Amino acid sequence: MSHLKHIFTLVILLTVATTFTTTGWAQQRFPERSQANKFAVKKVDFDHIREVTMSPSNAYYYPKLMKAYNSDDTTLTIEAWRNFYYGYTFQEDYDPFRESIYSNVVEQLYYKQPHSRAECDSIEKYAEKSLNDNMFDLNQMNFYIYVLKEKKKHARAAVWQYRLDRLIAAIMSSGRGTKEEPWVVIAPEHEYNIINFLGFVATDHETLDGGIDYIKVQPVAGKSAEGFYFDISRMMQIAELKFPDI
C-alpha cells in the first residue's frame, strides 16, 4: 500500500505542475457552477452502489446508465449520475491511473491558442478519441466543449457541457470538501478539476491517513478556504487489487 501511495502522490504532483504552467480550467467560464452546488450532500455508499449497478433488474444497472449516457439522455437524476460515476469503479475496465494516449496530443494543441481551422479539427478528432478511451477525463471534456464551440457546433457542445456539469455535480454531492465530509473522487486529477471549477488554484498536496488527500490552494479574495479534502480510498483499494506487485 505504501508504494501505491507514492504512485498517487506522483500523479498528484504531476497534476500540480500542470496547474502551475497552464491556464486550463481556472480561466474557463462555468455558467452552471451554481447548479453543481445546489444538490444535497449524500455520503457515498459503495456497497449499495455495487448492488444497484450490478443488478439487471435495477434502474441503475450499469449498462442501462451507459446506454442513457451514450444516447444523450438529459432526464437522468443526480442519483443516476452518482451511480454512473461511482459505479464505474465496479466495471472491469476501471483503472484509477487510466490515461488515453491521445490526451497529450490534445493538450499540446489546445495550449497553442489561437487555433487555425486545421488545429481545431485535430483537437476535435483527438479529444473525441481520448474520451472514447477514458470517458471520465474531465479535462478532455473541457477541451472538446471548447473546440465544438469554436466550430459553431453549439448543440453538440451543450450536450457535452451538460455531461460535464452533471459529473461535477455528482462529485460535489458526495461531500463538502472538509475533513469530516471530503469529496469522493475516482481519479486523482478529478481533485484538481473540482478545485479549478471552484475558482481556486492548487499550491500543494498532502496525503493523510485513511485514504484522504488534502489540497492546499492559493488565497482568493472574498473566500476563506485554505484547502480541500478528498477521499481517494476507493481508488487505492482498486489499485491494490489490480496492481498487487506495485
Backbone as CSV, one residue per row, in Angstrom:
resi,resn,N_x,N_y,N_z,CA_x,CA_y,CA_z,C_x,C_y,C_z
1,MET,0.830,-1.213,0.000,0.000,0.000,0.000,0.861,1.259,0.000
2,SER,2.023,1.220,0.661,2.871,2.397,0.704,3.370,2.760,-0.687
3,HIS,3.663,1.732,-1.527,4.094,2.007,-2.889,2.976,2.680,-3.683
4,LEU,1.753,2.227,-3.466,0.622,2.832,-4.156,0.458,4.290,-3.756
5,LYS,0.664,4.582,-2.491,0.568,5.963,-2.036,1.594,6.827,-2.751
6,HIS,2.799,6.268,-2.965,3.831,7.018,-3.672,3.414,7.293,-5.111
7,ILE,2.757,6.307,-5.740,2.308,6.478,-7.113,1.230,7.544,-7.187
8,PHE,0.259,7.484,-6.255,-0.790,8.501,-6.234,-0.185,9.879,-6.007
9,THR,0.796,9.952,-5.127,1.449,11.230,-4.857,2.137,11.753,-6.104
10,LEU,2.794,10.854,-6.864,3.464,11.259,-8.094,2.469,11.793,-9.105
11,VAL,1.335,11.100,-9.250,0.296,11.565,-10.171,-0.190,12.947,-9.761
12,ILE,-0.414,13.125,-8.467,-0.898,14.411,-7.961,0.127,15.514,-8.217
13,LEU,1.396,15.233,-7.962,2.436,16.236,-8.155,2.552,16.639,-9.617
14,LEU,2.404,15.674,-10.519,2.421,15.986,-11.945,1.240,16.870,-12.313
15,THR,0.102,16.615,-11.671,-1.083,17.426,-11.931,-0.884,18.836,-11.394
16,VAL,-0.256,18.948,-10.220,0.048,20.269,-9.664,0.942,21.042,-10.616
17,ALA,1.965,20.360,-11.168,2.880,21.012,-12.102,2.125,21.535,-13.310
18,THR,1.176,20.772,-13.808,0.364,21.203,-14.939,-0.461,22.426,-14.571
19,THR,-1.001,22.425,-13.356,-1.803,23.556,-12.898,-0.977,24.834,-12.870
20,PHE,0.287,24.722,-12.467,1.128,25.900,-12.373,1.501,26.463,-13.749
21,THR,1.595,25.607,-14.762,2.167,26.033,-16.032,1.158,26.223,-17.150
22,THR,-0.142,25.987,-16.882,-1.145,26.143,-17.926,-2.308,26.978,-17.428
23,THR,-3.110,27.461,-18.346,-4.282,28.233,-17.950,-5.427,27.315,-17.603
24,GLY,-5.836,26.470,-18.533,-6.802,25.411,-18.265,-8.116,25.847,-17.661
25,TRP,-8.613,24.992,-16.768,-9.950,25.173,-16.211,-10.096,26.473,-15.443
26,ALA,-9.045,26.896,-14.777,-9.174,28.060,-13.901,-9.592,29.310,-14.658
27,GLN,-9.322,29.365,-15.986,-9.678,30.542,-16.756,-10.896,30.298,-17.643
28,GLN,-11.529,29.145,-17.510,-12.745,28.874,-18.265,-13.958,29.386,-17.479
29,ARG,-15.037,29.689,-18.195,-16.270,30.119,-17.531,-17.203,28.937,-17.393
30,PHE,-17.825,28.806,-16.227,-18.742,27.707,-15.966,-20.094,28.276,-15.575
31,PRO,-20.977,28.520,-16.553,-22.276,29.112,-16.244,-23.141,28.230,-15.362
32,GLU,-22.834,26.930,-15.293,-23.652,26.023,-14.498,-23.072,25.800,-13.099
33,ARG,-22.112,26.623,-12.708,-21.445,26.413,-11.426,-22.434,26.358,-10.264
34,SER,-23.416,27.250,-10.254,-24.403,27.259,-9.172,-25.252,26.002,-9.194
35,GLN,-25.485,25.447,-10.386,-26.276,24.227,-10.499,-25.559,23.056,-9.844
36,ALA,-24.238,23.015,-9.981,-23.472,21.914,-9.413,-23.484,21.954,-7.889
37,ASN,-23.692,23.140,-7.330,-23.658,23.285,-5.879,-25.013,23.094,-5.212
38,LYS,-26.084,22.983,-5.996,-27.412,23.022,-5.403,-27.890,21.666,-4.884
39,PHE,-27.205,20.570,-5.242,-27.667,19.248,-4.852,-27.286,18.919,-3.411
40,ALA,-28.178,18.223,-2.734,-27.939,17.858,-1.342,-26.755,16.896,-1.226
41,VAL,-26.008,17.060,-0.152,-24.857,16.187,0.095,-25.339,14.833,0.583
42,LYS,-24.788,13.781,0.007,-25.153,12.424,0.377,-23.895,11.557,0.399
43,LYS,-23.650,10.895,1.511,-22.463,10.067,1.637,-22.479,8.941,0.613
44,VAL,-21.330,8.659,0.035,-21.227,7.597,-0.967,-21.198,6.237,-0.273
45,ASP,-22.164,5.404,-0.610,-22.261,4.049,-0.066,-21.882,3.087,-1.195
46,PHE,-20.624,2.684,-1.235,-20.154,1.860,-2.342,-20.787,0.476,-2.341
47,ASP,-21.130,-0.047,-1.189,-21.805,-1.344,-1.146,-23.161,-1.259,-1.846
48,HIS,-23.886,-0.192,-1.575,-25.185,-0.004,-2.215,-25.030,0.249,-3.709
49,ILE,-24.044,1.046,-4.067,-23.808,1.344,-5.482,-23.448,0.070,-6.238
50,ARG,-22.649,-0.772,-5.622,-22.304,-2.045,-6.266,-23.562,-2.880,-6.487
51,GLU,-24.432,-2.921,-5.485,-25.646,-3.728,-5.567,-26.557,-3.259,-6.703
52,VAL,-26.817,-1.963,-6.782,-27.777,-1.482,-7.777,-27.197,-1.465,-9.189
53,THR,-25.901,-1.186,-9.320,-25.318,-1.108,-10.661,-24.989,-2.481,-11.241
54,MET,-25.003,-3.511,-10.391,-24.720,-4.867,-10.859,-25.988,-5.694,-11.049
55,SER,-27.140,-5.123,-10.711,-28.409,-5.858,-10.794,-29.162,-5.498,-12.074
56,PRO,-29.361,-6.467,-13.001,-30.047,-6.186,-14.272,-31.460,-5.646,-14.109
57,SER,-32.110,-5.957,-12.994,-33.488,-5.504,-12.797,-33.566,-4.094,-12.228
58,ASN,-32.442,-3.529,-11.830,-32.445,-2.210,-11.205,-32.350,-1.106,-12.257
59,ALA,-32.987,0.009,-11.968,-32.941,1.147,-12.895,-31.530,1.697,-13.054
60,TYR,-30.685,1.427,-12.047,-29.316,1.921,-12.093,-28.319,0.851,-12.544
61,TYR,-28.809,-0.202,-13.144,-27.923,-1.228,-13.724,-26.960,-0.528,-14.679
62,TYR,-25.670,-0.815,-14.541,-24.673,-0.001,-15.235,-24.847,0.044,-16.751
63,PRO,-25.115,-1.078,-17.411,-25.344,-0.993,-18.862,-26.501,-0.074,-19.226
64,LYS,-27.521,0.024,-18.375,-28.638,0.937,-18.629,-28.170,2.391,-18.520
65,LEU,-27.379,2.663,-17.500,-26.861,4.013,-17.331,-25.942,4.393,-18.492
66,MET,-25.126,3.437,-18.930,-24.226,3.695,-20.050,-25.020,3.984,-21.331
67,LYS,-26.074,3.230,-21.532,-26.925,3.450,-22.712,-27.550,4.836,-22.674
68,ALA,-28.037,5.238,-21.497,-28.640,6.563,-21.351,-27.600,7.657,-21.595
69,TYR,-26.401,7.455,-21.087,-25.315,8.418,-21.275,-24.986,8.570,-22.755
70,ASN,-24.829,7.455,-23.448,-24.461,7.482,-24.863,-25.577,8.003,-25.763
71,SER,-26.819,7.952,-25.275,-27.942,8.451,-26.062,-28.266,9.909,-25.721
72,ASP,-27.388,10.539,-24.931,-27.550,11.954,-24.570,-28.842,12.221,-23.796
73,ASP,-29.202,11.283,-22.925,-30.404,11.422,-22.103,-30.206,12.550,-21.089
74,THR,-31.046,13.575,-21.152,-30.928,14.703,-20.221,-31.951,14.616,-19.083
75,THR,-32.592,13.463,-18.950,-33.593,13.311,-17.886,-33.039,12.571,-16.675
76,LEU,-31.776,12.153,-16.727,-31.196,11.409,-15.614,-31.131,12.270,-14.357
77,THR,-31.480,11.685,-13.233,-31.424,12.384,-11.951,-29.993,12.447,-11.449
78,ILE,-29.763,13.275,-10.436,-28.423,13.340,-9.849,-28.047,11.997,-9.232
79,GLU,-29.035,11.248,-8.724,-28.753,9.929,-8.170,-28.266,8.989,-9.260
80,ALA,-28.835,9.096,-10.457,-28.377,8.283,-11.585,-26.941,8.646,-11.947
81,TRP,-26.638,9.933,-11.943,-25.273,10.360,-12.259,-24.288,9.907,-11.191
82,ARG,-24.706,9.929,-9.937,-23.837,9.430,-8.864,-23.534,7.951,-9.066
83,ASN,-24.546,7.173,-9.401,-24.337,5.742,-9.628,-23.501,5.493,-10.878
84,PHE,-23.672,6.341,-11.866,-22.885,6.211,-13.093,-21.406,6.483,-12.820
85,TYR,-21.133,7.563,-12.088,-19.745,7.943,-11.790,-19.080,6.945,-10.840
86,TYR,-19.671,6.713,-9.682,-19.045,5.831,-8.687,-19.203,4.353,-9.056
87,GLY,-20.256,4.032,-9.802,-20.444,2.648,-10.225,-19.402,2.183,-11.209
88,TYR,-18.728,3.138,-11.855,-17.669,2.777,-12.802,-16.545,2.008,-12.114
89,THR,-16.362,2.232,-10.827,-15.281,1.539,-10.114,-15.531,0.038,-9.997
90,PHE,-16.735,-0.412,-10.319,-17.054,-1.842,-10.279,-17.019,-2.478,-11.668
91,GLN,-16.650,-1.690,-12.676,-16.540,-2.214,-14.033,-15.135,-2.747,-14.278
92,GLU,-15.041,-3.762,-15.110,-13.768,-4.436,-15.341,-12.684,-3.504,-15.863
93,ASP,-13.042,-2.541,-16.693,-12.018,-1.696,-17.302,-11.666,-0.468,-16.462
94,TYR,-12.213,-0.370,-15.249,-11.863,0.772,-14.402,-10.405,0.684,-13.968
95,ASP,-9.701,1.782,-14.157,-8.302,1.897,-13.758,-8.108,3.327,-13.267
96,PRO,-7.793,3.528,-11.983,-7.641,4.890,-11.460,-6.518,5.674,-12.126
97,PHE,-5.586,4.958,-12.790,-4.477,5.626,-13.480,-4.731,5.751,-14.975
98,ARG,-5.947,5.475,-15.410,-6.267,5.436,-16.837,-5.956,6.767,-17.517
99,GLU,-5.295,6.682,-18.646,-4.977,7.882,-19.427,-4.902,7.494,-20.894
100,SER,-5.582,8.239,-21.723,-5.567,7.961,-23.149,-4.248,8.398,-23.773
101,ILE,-3.822,7.663,-24.788,-2.594,8.033,-25.499,-2.791,9.318,-26.296
102,TYR,-4.042,9.730,-26.476,-4.337,10.928,-27.263,-4.416,12.202,-26.418
103,SER,-4.458,12.049,-25.096,-4.709,13.218,-24.244,-3.604,14.265,-24.351
104,ASN,-2.352,13.837,-24.411,-1.252,14.797,-24.521,-1.274,15.536,-25.852
105,VAL,-1.707,14.840,-26.901,-1.818,15.478,-28.210,-2.806,16.639,-28.142
106,VAL,-3.946,16.390,-27.502,-4.982,17.415,-27.378,-4.468,18.600,-26.563
107,GLU,-3.823,18.319,-25.433,-3.342,19.393,-24.569,-2.328,20.270,-25.284
108,GLN,-1.401,19.647,-26.011,-0.384,20.420,-26.722,-1.011,21.335,-27.771
109,LEU,-2.023,20.828,-28.456,-2.714,21.637,-29.449,-3.526,22.755,-28.792
110,TYR,-4.219,22.413,-27.711,-5.113,23.370,-27.057,-4.357,24.594,-26.553
111,TYR,-3.182,24.389,-25.967,-2.456,25.489,-25.358,-1.628,26.294,-26.353
112,LYS,-1.832,26.036,-27.643,-1.183,26.831,-28.690,-2.170,27.819,-29.291
113,GLN,-2.990,28.431,-28.463,-4.008,29.358,-28.953,-3.352,30.621,-29.522
114,PRO,-3.970,31.284,-30.530,-5.239,30.933,-31.183,-5.081,29.762,-32.145
115,HIS,-6.203,29.173,-32.547,-6.156,27.968,-33.355,-6.649,28.211,-34.779
116,SER,-5.969,27.561,-35.705,-6.429,27.567,-37.084,-7.570,26.563,-37.227
117,ARG,-8.226,26.572,-38.351,-9.304,25.607,-38.601,-8.759,24.183,-38.551
118,ALA,-7.590,23.973,-39.119,-6.995,22.631,-39.120,-6.674,22.173,-37.703
119,GLU,-6.189,23.097,-36.876,-5.872,22.747,-35.493,-7.141,22.424,-34.716
120,CYS,-8.210,23.161,-34.976,-9.490,22.853,-34.327,-9.984,21.470,-34.737
121,ASP,-9.814,21.146,-36.002,-10.205,19.817,-36.476,-9.427,18.735,-35.741
122,SER,-8.135,18.977,-35.531,-7.293,17.990,-34.841,-7.677,17.870,-33.370
123,ILE,-7.954,19.004,-32.720,-8.369,18.961,-31.312,-9.662,18.168,-31.188
124,GLU,-10.611,18.442,-32.081,-11.881,17.716,-32.047,-11.651,16.216,-32.244
125,LYS,-10.858,15.872,-33.220,-10.604,14.465,-33.551,-9.975,13.721,-32.378
126,TYR,-8.915,14.298,-31.818,-8.177,13.582,-30.775,-8.851,13.673,-29.403
127,ALA,-9.594,14.739,-29.151,-10.358,14.800,-27.900,-11.440,13.734,-27.907
128,GLU,-12.062,13.542,-29.053,-13.086,12.503,-29.171,-12.480,11.119,-28.971
129,LYS,-11.328,10.885,-29.574,-10.640,9.602,-29.396,-10.239,9.404,-27.935
130,SER,-9.772,10.474,-27.311,-9.355,10.394,-25.916,-10.522,10.055,-25.015
131,LEU,-11.675,10.672,-25.262,-12.860,10.403,-24.448,-13.418,9.012,-24.705
132,ASN,-13.211,8.487,-25.894,-13.601,7.098,-26.157,-12.747,6.131,-25.344
133,ASP,-11.508,6.539,-25.077,-10.603,5.720,-24.256,-10.869,5.900,-22.766
134,ASN,-11.215,7.110,-22.381,-11.361,7.449,-20.963,-12.514,8.437,-20.812
135,MET,-13.717,7.923,-20.642,-14.911,8.772,-20.691,-15.030,9.736,-19.520
136,PHE,-14.277,9.512,-18.441,-14.346,10.409,-17.299,-13.139,11.341,-17.208
137,ASP,-12.488,11.595,-18.340,-11.405,12.573,-18.365,-12.047,13.950,-18.503
138,LEU,-12.221,14.624,-17.390,-12.939,15.899,-17.385,-12.168,17.002,-18.097
139,ASN,-10.836,16.903,-18.115,-10.044,17.876,-18.863,-10.334,17.771,-20.357
140,GLN,-10.362,16.538,-20.854,-10.637,16.334,-22.275,-12.048,16.786,-22.628
141,MET,-12.987,16.595,-21.702,-14.338,17.103,-21.935,-14.320,18.609,-22.117
142,ASN,-13.561,19.279,-21.294,-13.476,20.731,-21.371,-12.872,21.179,-22.701
143,PHE,-11.812,20.503,-23.122,-11.192,20.828,-24.406,-12.162,20.572,-25.562
144,TYR,-12.892,19.475,-25.455,-13.838,19.096,-26.505,-14.964,20.133,-26.616
145,ILE,-15.471,20.563,-25.475,-16.523,21.588,-25.463,-16.004,22.876,-26.106
146,TYR,-14.790,23.237,-25.746,-14.179,24.456,-26.307,-14.146,24.399,-27.831
147,VAL,-13.632,23.281,-28.372,-13.450,23.219,-29.821,-14.791,23.103,-30.545
148,LEU,-15.762,22.454,-29.928,-17.090,22.394,-30.539,-17.694,23.783,-30.650
149,LYS,-17.504,24.595,-29.625,-17.994,25.973,-29.672,-17.243,26.779,-30.725
150,GLU,-15.928,26.569,-30.813,-15.132,27.272,-31.812,-15.614,26.945,-33.218
151,LYS,-16.075,25.715,-33.419,-16.532,25.274,-34.734,-18.040,25.475,-34.918
152,LYS,-18.642,26.232,-33.997,-20.062,26.585,-34.064,-20.992,25.373,-33.974
153,LYS,-20.507,24.308,-33.359,-21.348,23.127,-33.144,-21.983,23.257,-31.760
154,HIS,-22.842,24.247,-31.613,-23.341,24.634,-30.299,-24.254,23.579,-29.664
155,ALA,-25.040,22.898,-30.466,-25.932,21.879,-29.906,-25.116,20.742,-29.300
156,ARG,-24.082,20.315,-30.019,-23.236,19.233,-29.505,-22.445,19.704,-28.286
157,ALA,-21.985,20.928,-28.317,-21.255,21.478,-27.169,-22.142,21.507,-25.932
158,ALA,-23.424,21.837,-26.117,-24.360,21.902,-24.992,-24.555,20.531,-24.356
159,VAL,-24.581,19.486,-25.183,-24.717,18.125,-24.664,-23.518,17.771,-23.785
160,TRP,-22.324,18.087,-24.272,-21.123,17.766,-23.503,-20.979,18.657,-22.276
161,GLN,-21.442,19.899,-22.369,-21.431,20.757,-21.188,-22.352,20.195,-20.120
162,TYR,-23.501,19.689,-20.546,-24.444,19.068,-19.612,-23.788,17.867,-18.924
163,ARG,-23.113,17.029,-19.699,-22.435,15.862,-19.119,-21.392,16.300,-18.088
164,LEU,-20.584,17.278,-18.471,-19.538,17.763,-17.570,-20.138,18.340,-16.297
165,ASP,-21.171,19.156,-16.437,-21.812,19.764,-15.270,-22.363,18.705,-14.315
166,ARG,-22.984,17.675,-14.874,-23.604,16.659,-14.029,-22.563,15.771,-13.350
167,LEU,-21.459,15.507,-14.007,-20.398,14.725,-13.371,-19.772,15.516,-12.223
168,ILE,-19.558,16.799,-12.438,-19.038,17.642,-11.361,-20.037,17.707,-10.212
169,ALA,-21.313,17.819,-10.544,-22.350,17.856,-9.510,-22.376,16.562,-8.715
170,ALA,-22.209,15.433,-9.403,-22.192,14.135,-8.715,-21.061,14.070,-7.699
171,ILE,-19.888,14.557,-8.101,-18.735,14.564,-7.190,-18.993,15.490,-6.012
172,MET,-19.476,16.682,-6.302,-19.677,17.671,-5.238,-20.797,17.279,-4.288
173,SER,-21.717,16.437,-4.754,-22.792,15.978,-3.873,-22.323,14.917,-2.891
174,SER,-21.065,14.474,-3.038,-20.535,13.419,-2.156,-19.990,13.963,-0.847
175,GLY,-19.835,15.272,-0.737,-19.285,15.847,0.491,-19.270,17.359,0.426
176,ARG,-18.445,17.956,1.282,-18.331,19.421,1.322,-16.887,19.883,1.176
177,GLY,-15.990,18.938,0.937,-14.589,19.298,0.807,-13.898,19.527,2.135
178,THR,-14.564,19.147,3.230,-13.988,19.312,4.565,-13.362,17.991,5.024
179,LYS,-12.646,18.058,6.123,-12.026,16.857,6.674,-13.084,15.845,7.090
180,GLU,-14.199,16.336,7.627,-15.278,15.464,8.073,-16.110,14.937,6.912
181,GLU,-16.241,15.726,5.866,-17.034,15.349,4.697,-16.249,15.636,3.407
182,PRO,-15.231,14.831,3.139,-14.425,15.067,1.937,-15.191,14.705,0.668
183,TRP,-14.791,15.283,-0.436,-15.354,14.894,-1.718,-14.720,13.573,-2.149
184,VAL,-15.537,12.679,-2.660,-15.062,11.359,-3.089,-14.819,11.387,-4.594
185,VAL,-13.604,11.012,-5.002,-13.263,11.013,-6.427,-12.732,9.643,-6.840
186,ILE,-12.831,9.347,-8.136,-12.380,8.043,-8.634,-11.159,8.161,-9.539
187,ALA,-10.619,9.377,-9.668,-9.386,9.601,-10.427,-8.632,10.749,-9.774
188,PRO,-7.312,10.661,-9.648,-6.548,11.711,-8.962,-6.754,13.106,-9.548
189,GLU,-6.821,13.205,-10.888,-6.950,14.523,-11.494,-8.289,15.183,-11.211
190,HIS,-9.281,14.400,-10.795,-10.592,14.987,-10.502,-10.532,15.917,-9.289
191,GLU,-9.561,15.704,-8.421,-9.377,16.619,-7.299,-9.125,18.035,-7.818
192,TYR,-8.269,18.132,-8.810,-7.892,19.433,-9.346,-8.967,20.018,-10.245
193,ASN,-9.714,19.140,-10.906,-10.859,19.621,-11.683,-11.844,20.341,-10.782
194,ILE,-12.118,19.760,-9.615,-13.072,20.381,-8.687,-12.515,21.687,-8.141
195,ILE,-11.259,21.696,-7.763,-10.638,22.908,-7.225,-10.661,24.041,-8.253
196,ASN,-10.303,23.728,-9.498,-10.320,24.756,-10.540,-11.734,25.194,-10.881
197,PHE,-12.648,24.253,-10.843,-14.060,24.562,-11.079,-14.559,25.596,-10.077
198,LEU,-14.088,25.503,-8.843,-14.498,26.423,-7.787,-13.769,27.767,-7.855
199,GLY,-12.826,27.877,-8.794,-12.126,29.137,-8.960,-10.841,29.255,-8.180
200,PHE,-10.320,28.129,-7.687,-9.067,28.130,-6.934,-7.942,27.516,-7.765
201,VAL,-6.717,27.770,-7.326,-5.538,27.152,-7.927,-4.795,26.395,-6.837
202,ALA,-4.487,25.133,-7.088,-3.790,24.301,-6.107,-2.342,24.727,-5.962
203,THR,-1.835,24.657,-4.729,-0.435,25.007,-4.475,0.352,23.863,-3.862
204,ASP,-0.319,22.933,-3.209,0.401,21.839,-2.554,-0.551,20.677,-2.299
205,HIS,0.029,19.508,-2.073,-0.739,18.285,-1.854,-0.174,17.536,-0.656
206,GLU,-1.070,17.003,0.150,-0.663,16.237,1.327,-1.522,14.981,1.426
207,THR,-0.873,13.813,1.540,-1.592,12.559,1.693,-1.720,12.229,3.177
208,LEU,-2.945,12.076,3.639,-3.215,11.787,5.038,-3.590,10.325,5.203
209,ASP,-3.717,9.883,6.438,-4.135,8.507,6.703,-5.588,8.307,6.288
210,GLY,-5.938,7.044,6.029,-7.322,6.709,5.718,-7.738,7.006,4.296
211,GLY,-6.757,7.144,3.398,-7.084,7.399,2.009,-7.635,8.786,1.763
212,ILE,-7.114,9.775,2.482,-7.581,11.154,2.342,-6.449,12.028,1.799
213,ASP,-6.775,12.858,0.814,-5.854,13.853,0.284,-6.298,15.233,0.736
214,TYR,-5.306,16.077,1.037,-5.596,17.475,1.347,-4.864,18.329,0.327
215,ILE,-5.612,19.154,-0.400,-5.039,20.018,-1.419,-5.107,21.466,-0.948
216,LYS,-3.945,22.082,-0.784,-3.897,23.492,-0.403,-4.098,24.354,-1.645
217,VAL,-4.695,25.537,-1.436,-4.993,26.414,-2.565,-4.491,27.835,-2.305
218,GLN,-4.310,28.560,-3.398,-3.938,29.965,-3.286,-5.102,30.761,-2.703
219,PRO,-4.809,31.761,-1.880,-5.885,32.600,-1.337,-6.660,33.298,-2.452
220,VAL,-7.956,33.415,-2.274,-8.817,34.110,-3.218,-9.598,35.167,-2.456
221,ALA,-9.589,36.366,-2.964,-10.289,37.469,-2.295,-11.761,37.134,-2.102
222,GLY,-12.226,37.311,-0.867,-13.630,37.063,-0.560,-13.955,35.629,-0.214
223,LYS,-12.943,34.749,-0.265,-13.158,33.343,0.079,-12.189,32.945,1.183
224,SER,-12.687,32.182,2.147,-11.870,31.846,3.319,-11.165,30.506,3.200
225,ALA,-11.444,29.736,2.161,-10.878,28.384,2.047,-9.364,28.413,1.903
226,GLU,-8.694,27.545,2.659,-7.248,27.390,2.539,-6.888,26.087,1.829
227,GLY,-7.855,25.169,1.759,-7.619,23.889,1.109,-8.865,23.025,1.186
228,PHE,-8.812,21.893,0.487,-9.964,20.994,0.432,-9.516,19.543,0.609
229,TYR,-10.435,18.731,1.140,-10.160,17.321,1.412,-10.886,16.435,0.402
230,PHE,-10.182,15.363,-0.008,-10.732,14.407,-0.962,-10.507,12.984,-0.468
231,ASP,-11.508,12.162,-0.669,-11.432,10.750,-0.294,-11.025,9.946,-1.533
232,ILE,-9.831,9.337,-1.497,-9.345,8.530,-2.615,-9.233,7.056,-2.214
233,SER,-9.893,6.673,-1.126,-9.742,5.316,-0.606,-10.223,4.249,-1.581
234,ARG,-11.300,4.538,-2.317,-11.791,3.566,-3.293,-10.766,3.370,-4.407
235,MET,-10.150,4.439,-4.865,-9.100,4.336,-5.877,-7.965,3.452,-5.404
236,MET,-7.527,3.680,-4.179,-6.406,2.926,-3.641,-6.759,1.457,-3.463
237,GLN,-8.001,1.198,-3.064,-8.461,-0.176,-2.902,-8.395,-0.931,-4.229
238,ILE,-8.914,-0.317,-5.284,-8.910,-0.954,-6.597,-7.493,-1.080,-7.134
239,ALA,-6.687,-0.065,-6.945,-5.299,-0.118,-7.418,-4.539,-1.261,-6.756
240,GLU,-4.791,-1.469,-5.475,-4.125,-2.562,-4.758,-4.549,-3.924,-5.304
241,LEU,-5.828,-4.028,-5.688,-6.329,-5.295,-6.229,-5.804,-5.564,-7.642
242,LYS,-5.744,-4.507,-8.461,-5.363,-4.688,-9.849,-3.861,-4.627,-10.076
243,PHE,-3.163,-3.979,-9.163,-1.711,-3.861,-9.311,-1.029,-4.304,-8.023
244,PRO,-1.180,-5.600,-7.655,-0.663,-6.091,-6.369,0.863,-6.068,-6.264
245,ASP,1.552,-6.014,-7.382,3.007,-6.063,-7.349,3.642,-4.688,-7.232
246,ILE,2.797,-3.636,-7.254,3.345,-2.281,-7.134,3.727,-1.970,-5.698
